[in-house]
Amino acid sequence: MPIVSRRDFLERSAALAAAGFVPRLPDALYDTPSPVTDAPVRARPCIVSSSNGIRGVKVAYDRIVGGEDPLDAVIAGVNIQELDPDDQSVGVGGFPNEEGVVQLDASCMHGPTKRAGSVAAIEDIATPSLVAKAVMDYTDHVMLVGAGAKKFAKAMGFKEQNLLTEKTRQDWLRWKARLNANDAWLDHDEDVRIKFSTGTINMNAVTATGDLASVTTTSGMAWKIPGRIGDSPIIGAGQYCDNLVGAAGSTGRGEANIKTCASFLIVEFMRQGLAPEAACLKVLERVVAMTETRLLNANGRPKFDLEFYAVAKDGRFGGATLYSGGRFAVCDEKGPRLEEAAFLYRR
Ligand code: SD4
């Protein structure tokens, strides 16, 4: 087959597109040969997660090497954070919206069966990741939101409970009191900063036979407008998984992630031959390019951070953040650990 130069190809593609044809990029244009395969593979089993999944990656890893389904394994991993009242970004104890109501988002994908499930702005249910999986397992839909999602969860046997812990309620009241010096709320605490010590949790798995799964669960942005939905429940944004290629997920500013369909795009770049870390970095560049001016600092860099995690079908993994200093959790045959994330900008 004659080698087509990139320029020739693009010119020809433009002509074909104008004529109504949408050609597939020839493999010759990819950086490395495409790893896409539906044949059974021998992979290095591995779990990759946001750093707050450091306990969960071990649980999930032990389960996949024990032969458990990869999605069940990563959901068991994230359940630890969802049920931990001290993690204020997920499940029980998660930060509420501006009215003091905890609204949770979660989504998951199961590579081997090509299925997905999601819930958004669900209230009073501690483990939205499991409700997302129930949507996937028991309905013909992919996504349920708000009151409908809660009704569904209760029908499936999930228990209703108050998710607002005493500590989180106090943080919310302090935030509210400090919002406006002229409102009717008296400010008792002079110097209280509400710290975000942990984030949303995303976790991805690849088994020894190359089966993949991904899940993301969160209480979303603290003090959000009621009904605000982040990236976590959006398939392709908060997480994405294609059993031929790999899985990816994200934490950080959901609004930036949604606009770039980041998790989907990471998997697409892996499909085109990029390693997980390179794919994450390439999507971060896209995020910067898609950032509106009001969110850029004087150097043209985003005022927010965003973290990506990815695993390829053969067990390679990677993570990247906009700013240096990020870490992500991994568990493979070397055991659970935190690894330095690649980054676009030094802090
Ligand atoms: C969201 N991505 O709702 C989530 C928030 C998050 O660390 O990840 N915080 O936008």
Boltz pocket constraint, residues with backbone or C-beta under 6 A from the ligand:
constraints:
  - pocket:
      binder: B
      contacts: [[A, 89], [A, 198], [A, 199], [A, 200], [A, 218], [A, 219], [A, 220], [A, 221], [A, 229], [A, 230], [A, 231], [A, 232], [A, 250], [A, 251], [A, 252], [A, 253], [A, 254], [A, 255]]
      max_distance: 6.0
